[in-house]
């Protein structure tokens, strides 16, 4: 079985519980997972029957790049193809593989339903993670989600009496990011607590890292780690040692989910009704303002249509901290 999910980081992470469960449940099934090279570090302790093909996105854009990609896929002796991406880049592969006689199944991204979701007239009945399990079941390969218990790292313990909290306040879209002032208030409240609290800050890019470093300088006794200093696999290991993670509807929510860390998620232009809740995360840990204008986008939007950013500004630091420190 050939499984396609080229990008993005959070999207690839969401597919792994279903892909790993499939491979573990059916050890005689050859599973070939295709994704971009930059996400290969997400594949940890893969079962023997799961093989990964890395793709160079820039090479695909060059003359003949897409044709070489299709030829590479053709060399794989597979019976079925599952497209968990369903975008322009994978449509050509779907058409080609159908043409040469392969059975191709494509995930429904609910594009026709999205307007109703944004108007509050509908919602995803299940998350996309659950949808991926259903696709494999439809092909005759059902598996129990409990088969995949997340990635484990040796030597990581959470029983030293320290409350370890991760905070990933950024997102690709401004409408899914907490205001810097709110994050600062969260750190202030955590620093004033009596118990021993340590915070790891996650983000990438020059602007984000500059802000994270500013918080570390302001709260030196609280902040013990700032991302950007190591690779993806090392960040996953750090996340696995956290008691709880504060994240937006972003890749970090899904990365923390892969290592079994509880996530308190904050939703702005998107809501859990869009289908992107983290794997095995609780709806009780999702913070949503519940405004009439939510959701205004399915995956995110560049700016607030009302110009107020009320969905994120109305979330308070007290509300966030109450969820982070609950036993």
N, C-alpha and C positions, 0 to 999 in steps of 0.2 A: 504494500500500500504506500503510495506516494502522498505526502502531506505537505501542502504549500502554505507558508505564512512568512512572508518576506520581511515585514516591518509592522509597526514600529516597536520600540522596546516593550512598552506596556502590553501591546497587542500580542507579541510573541510570548511574553510571560503568561498571558491568559490561556494560551493553547496547551501549555506544558502539562497541567494536571491530567487532561484528557489523553494526550499523546503518551505520556508515561504509563497511565493506567492501562491503555490499550496494549502497549508493548509488554507490560508485566503480566497481564491477564492471558495473553496469547503468545507464549514464548516461541511458537513455531511460525508466527507471522513475521515476515520481514517488513519493517517500517522504515521508510526513508523520509526524513524531515528536511525540508528545504527552507533556509532562511538566509538573511544577509550575514556576511562574515563578522560584522561588528557585534552580533548577538550570540556568537558561538560560545562565549563564556557562560551563557545561561544554561548550557547543557552540562549538567553535573551528574556524575554516577549514572550514566545512561545504561539501561539494560542491554545485554549483548545483541538483541535483535533490533535495536534502534540505531540507525546510522544517520548522520547529519551531513548535508551538503551545504557548504557555504557559498554564497553568491556575492559577487562584487557589483554593487549597484552602479557605480560609475562605468564599469566595463559594459554593462547592459545598454548604456546610453550611447556607446560608440557605434559606428557603422558595423553592422554584422553582429553586434553584441547579443541582441535578442535571438538571432538565429543560432548562434553558438550555444546559448542557454537551452533552447529547445532541443538541439541535438544531444546535449548532455542529459536532458531528462529522458530522451528516447532510449538511451543506453541502459536505463534502469529497467530491469525485467519485473514490472509490476502489473497487477491485474486491475487495480482500482486507484483512482486519484481523488483526493479530498482537498478542495480549495477552501481553506479557512480564512482567506484574505478577501477575495471577491472585489478586486480593483482592476483597473485597466492593465496593470503590469502582469496580472495572472490570467486575464481573460484570453490572451493570445495563447498561453500555454494550455488552458482548458480546451480551446477550440482545436489546437493541434493534436492534443492527446486523444480527444474524441475521434478525430479524423483517422488516427492510426488504430482505432478499435478499443481504446481504453474506456472503462466506465468512469465517468467524472461526476462528482457530487460537489455542489458549491453551497457554502453557508449563506443563508438568507440574512442580509444585514438590515432588513426591515426598512428599506429606503421609501417604499410606498406608505409606510405607517408612520414615518417620522413627523409629519405635520400634525397628525392626531396626537402623538406623544407630546409635542411641544404645546399643543392647545389643552393638554390635560385630559383629552378624551380617550386615551389609551396608554398602556405601559407595556414594557416587556414582561411577559409572564415569567420568564426566567432570565438569568444572566447569560451572557455569551459563553461563559465557561460551561455552564450546564447545556447550552445549545450544542457545543462541540461534542459532549458526551452523547447527545441525542443523534448526531450525525453518524457517529461510529455505530451506534445501536441500530440505526436504520440500515446500515450496510451489513448487519448480521454479526456485529462485534460489540455487544453490550459489556460494560465494565462498571464496577462499583467505584464511585469516587473515593471511597476510603482506602482503596488500594495504594494511592499515592499520598503519602503522609508528609510530603514536603522535603526539601533538601536539609540534610543534617551535616553539621561540621564538628569534627572532633575537638575536644577541649573547650567547648563553649558551655558555660554554666550560668544560670540565672539565680543562684541560691546564696549569694554572698552578702545579702542584706542591703544591697544597693538597688534603688528603683532606677532602672535604666530606660530612658525615653529617647526615641528618635523623633526628629522634627524635619519634615521635608515640605517647606511652605511654598515651593515654586511649582509652576506648570508651564507648559508651552503657551497656554492662553492666559491672558491677564484676568479674564473673567472666571478663572478657576484658581486664583491665587489669593491667599489671605493678605490683607494690608500689612505692611511692615510694622506698623504701630501695634496691631493686634498680636503679632508674633512677639514683639518686644514685651508686651504686657504678659503674655504667657510665660516667657522666660523670667520676668520679674516675680510673678506669683510662684513659680517653681523654686526660685532661688530663696524665697522667704519661708519655705516649708521646713518643718523640723526634721523630717526624715532625710536620709542621705539620698540625694537625687543627682544623677549624672545624665547629661544630654548629649546626644550626637546629632549634628546638623548635616543635612544632605542637600546637595544642589550641584549644578555644573555651569560652566560658562563664566567668563571673567566678571561680569556684573554680579551674578549670584554669589560667587565665591568672595567677592569684596564685601558684600553684605553679611555673609556668614562669618567672615573674619572680624567684622566690626562687632558682631554679637559675642564672639569669643573673647574679644578684648574687654567688652563691657561686663561679661559674666565669666571671668576666668576660673572661678571655683565650681561653676556649674557645667560649663561646656567642656567635654573631654575629647571630642573628635569633630573634625570638619571634613566633609568629603572633598573629592577632587585631588586627593593625594595618593590614591591607589586605584586599582582597576575594578571592574564590575564584580568579579568573583570575590574579591576582598570586601567589597561593600556588602555583598550578600552575607558573608560571614559575620560582619559587624551587626547587621540587621538581625541575624539569628540569635544574637546574645541580648537583644532588647526585650524588655517586658511589654512594651507597647510602642506603637509608632503613630505619630500624627502626620497625616498626608492628605493631599488634595486628591481629586479624581485624576490621578497621574500615574506614571510608570512606577514610582516608588511605592504606591499602594499595592500594586501587583507584585513587586519584588519582595516586599515584606511578607505578603501572603504566601509566596513560594517557600519561605523558610519557617512558616507556622507562627509568625508573630502577629499578635492582635493589633488591628489598625483602627484608630479613630480617624474617620474620613470626613472631610469638610467639602460640601458640594455647593457650587455657585450657579454658573450658567447651565450645568448639567445636574441631574439628580439620579439616584439609584434606579428610577423608572426607565432610564435609557439603556440599562442592561450591562453596566460596567462595574458592578460591585465586585470587590476583590474576592478571590476564591476562599470559600469557607469563612468569610467575614460576616459579622452579625449586623443586621439592620439597626439594632439598638445602638451601635457605635457610629452610625452615620449621622452627621449634623447637617440638617437642611433647614434653611430659614422658613421654607413653606410659603413663599410669596406667590402671588397670582401669576407673575411673569416667569416663574420657574417651571420646567426648564425652558430656556430660550434657544438652546442648541443641543444636539445629540452628542457630539464629540468635543465641542468647545467653540468659542467665538472670539474674534480679535478685540471686540469692544462691546460695551454695554449699550444696547439699543436705546435705553432710557437715559443713559449718561449718569446714572446714580451709583452703580455697583452696590446697590442695597443688599443684594443676596449675600455678599461676602462681608460687607461692613456691619451688618446686623448680627453677625456671629460674634459673641463676646469671649474674651479670654477666660472669664470665670466658667462659662459653659464648657469650654474646651478642657480646662484643667480638671474640672469635676469628673469628666469621663476618663481622662488620662490616669488619674490616681485612684480610681475606684478599684476595690479589691475583687 
